[in-house]
Amino acid sequence: MIVSAKDIVHIVSNLLARDEPPMEIRILSFKKDRSITLRMSAGDTVEVSENGFDRRTFNCSLEALPKLIVEVSDREFPRSHRVRISLMKK
């Protein structure tokens, strides 16, 4: 689905609350050249992989996730107004 970049945190929070782990959420730039991948397995930790300007991986709790998503999305999608979000169940 294509959504506004301002709504990333809200939509990801809803997807995480709605579905059971294990799951993977990919947030891609409109041109699909940069991405953020959120992998949630059993437990309360989420692996956040950044693939674009920087290539880094973070592990965080569900409580710290919204702040991390804002930080990483501002760095990966600085001028993007629309992003693509896809949910994959494993």
ZIFEN-V586037 format. One record per backbone hydrogen bond with DSSP energy under -1.0 kcal/mol. CO is the residue of the C=O (numbers start at 0). NH is the residue of the N-H. E is the energy in kcal/mol with one decimal. If there is no record, write none. Layout:
[[CO NH E] [CO NH E]]
This chain:
[[0 84 -2.7] [2 82 -2.5] [3 6 -1.3] [6 10 -2.5] [7 11 -2.7] [8 12 -2.3] [9 13 -1.9] [10 14 -2.4] [11 15 -2.5] [12 16 -1.9] [13 17 -1.9] [14 18 -1.9] [21 89 -1.5] [22 39 -2.4] [23 87 -3.2] [24 37 -3.1] [25 85 -2.4] [26 35 -2.4] [27 83 -2.9] [28 31 -1.5] [33 28 -2.4] [34 50 -2.8] [35 26 -3.1] [36 48 -2.9] [37 24 -2.7] [38 46 -2.7] [39 22 -2.2] [45 59 -2.4] [46 38 -2.8] [47 57 -3.0] [48 36 -2.7] [50 34 -3.0] [53 51 -1.2] [55 49 -3.3] [57 47 -3.1] [59 45 -3.0] [63 67 -1.7] [64 68 -2.8] [65 69 -2.0] [66 70 -2.1] [67 71 -2.7] [68 72 -2.7] [69 73 -2.1] [70 74 -1.2] [71 75 -2.7] [72 76 -2.8] [80 4 -2.2] [82 2 -2.8] [83 27 -2.9] [85 25 -2.7] [87 23 -2.6]]
